[in-house]
Amino acid sequence: MWQVKSFQELDAATLFEIYKLRTRVFVVAQHRVYQEVDDVDRHARHVFLQDSQGGAS
């Protein structure tokens, strides 16, 4: 199910899954060597697809 949450609404496990996926896509797959996690995340709306096991896709 698609989710839209603020940084404060994310639990640690979901935030970890989001960061892991973003790093895999933007840093590893696209060879973008820069700091993926930054202060913008604290103010952004996070839109993600959550699978039945609770993981972000």
Backbone as a ProteinNet text record, in pm:
[ID]
protein_1_A
[PRIMARY]
MWQVKSFQELDAATLFEIYKLRTRVFVVAQHRVYQEVDDVDRHARHVFLQDSQGGAS
[TERTIARY]
84.5	0	90.2	52.6	127.4	107.7	216.4	214.6	272.7	224	280.7	294.3	418.8	441.5	548.6	536.6	642.7	755	868.9	983.1	943.4	868.8	829.9	734.8	662	567.3	634	756	824.5	887.2	865.4	935.5	1076	1162.2	1302.8	1318.4	1242.3	1254.5	1214.9	1106.7	1062.8	1162.6	1211.9	1311	1437.1	1479.7	1595.3	1572.6	1454	1422.2	1421.7	1368.1	1367.1	1509.7	1591.9	1730.6	1808.9	1785.7	1855	1818.7	1691.9	1646.2	1699.1	1689.8	1740.2	1888.7	1964.9	2108.4	2135.5	2061.9	2080.1	2050	1944.2	1904.3	1993.3	2007.1	2073.3	2225	2278.4	2423.5	2487	2436.5	2498.2	2462.6	2335.7	2294.3	2326.3	2308.8	2330.3	2467.7	2550.1	2687	2691.9	2600.1	2597.2	2665.5	2786.5	2863.4	2845.7	2745.9	2718.8	2639.7	2627.4	2554.6	2405.8	2350.5	2209.3	2118.4	2155.4	2074.7	2122.2	2027.9	2064.8	1952.6	1969.5	1871.4	1736.4	1731.8	1605	1505.6	1556.4	1469.8	1381.5	1431.8	1355.1	1230.9	1230.8	1119.6	1037	1079.1	1013.4	894.3	806.3	702	759.7	757.6	815.5	703.4	710.8	611.6	678.5	618.3	679.1	572.8	608.5	521.4	565.2	472.2	505.1	446.8	533.7	486	419.1	367.8	291.1	377.8	510.7	600.8	649.8	606.1	644.4	763.8	822	937.8	896.3	984.5	959	1009.6	931.6	973	961.3
-116.6	0	124.5	223.5	349.5	424.7	481.6	557.1	696.3	794.4	929.5	969.3	990.6	1021.5	1128.5	1203.6	1298.4	1220.6	1283.5	1221.4	1175.8	1259.6	1228.6	1108.6	1081.5	969.1	835.1	836.7	713	646	514.6	442.6	408.3	368.2	344.2	235.9	128.9	19.5	64.2	141.6	190.5	290.2	380	477.3	406	303.5	224.4	162.8	105.1	44.1	148.4	265.1	373.7	415.4	438.2	478.9	371	245.5	135	130	144.1	141.6	262.4	380.6	501.1	490.6	437.4	421.7	323	212.2	112.1	171.4	249.7	305.6	422.1	521.5	645.3	641.3	575.4	574.4	456.9	337.6	218.4	203.1	194.7	166.7	281.8	404.9	519.8	584.4	524.7	571.9	719.9	761.2	899.5	902.2	947.8	947.9	1083.6	1090.1	1208.6	1163.2	1248.7	1213.2	1206.5	1087.3	1066.5	1114.2	1088	1127	1264.7	1359.5	1495.5	1559.1	1684.7	1753.2	1775	1766.8	1784.1	1674.3	1555.1	1443.5	1475.7	1556.3	1590.4	1673.5	1742.6	1832.2	1782.7	1672.6	1621.4	1532.5	1516.7	1414.6	1292.7	1179	1056.2	971.1	948.2	869.2	736.4	625.3	494.7	387	277.1	161.8	63.3	25.7	-64.8	-201.9	-305.1	-440	-502.9	-623.4	-690	-726.5	-732.9	-762.1	-634	-517.6	-391.1	-324.4	-386.9	-328.4	-221.6	-128.4	-21.5	-64.6	-30.1	-58.5	66.5
0	0	0	-78.1	-81.7	49.6	98.5	223.3	197.6	268.1	267.9	414.4	458.9	599.6	614.3	720.7	755.1	823.2	837.4	904.5	1045	1116	1253.7	1261.4	1154.4	1153.8	1122.6	1073.5	1035.6	1157	1169.1	1275.4	1225.4	1315	1280.8	1174.4	1181.8	1085.3	944.9	932.9	801.9	746.4	829.2	784.6	735.6	806	764.5	626.8	602.9	473.6	361.3	388.8	289.4	255.7	356.5	333.3	259.2	294.9	229.1	80.3	49.2	-89.8	-167.3	-107.8	-175.2	-204.1	-110.8	-131	-243.7	-246	-351.3	-488.4	-499.4	-628.6	-669.9	-584.4	-624.5	-613.2	-512.4	-493	-566.4	-546.3	-603.8	-751.6	-785.2	-922.9	-1018.3	-973.4	-1061.3	-1041.5	-956.5	-932.9	-894.9	-809.8	-760.4	-625	-622	-497.9	-429.1	-342.8	-262.6	-141.6	-46.1	75.8	46	48.4	16.4	130.4	252.8	368	413.2	418.5	457.7	540.1	573.9	658.7	590.9	459.2	387.4	426.7	457	495.4	616.1	706.1	827	796.1	680.8	646.4	527.9	467.1	346.5	380.6	282.8	290.6	220.9	285.2	231.4	171.9	42.5	-30	-64.6	-22.1	-44.9	-49.2	-113.9	-123	-15.4	71.9	181.1	149.4	148	117.6	239.3	220.7	328.4	448.2	430.2	541.9	610	561.7	623	559.7	457.1	389.7	289.2	266.2	169	32.5	-70	-207.1	-290
[MASK]
+++++++++++++++++++++++++++++++++++++++++++++++++++++++++

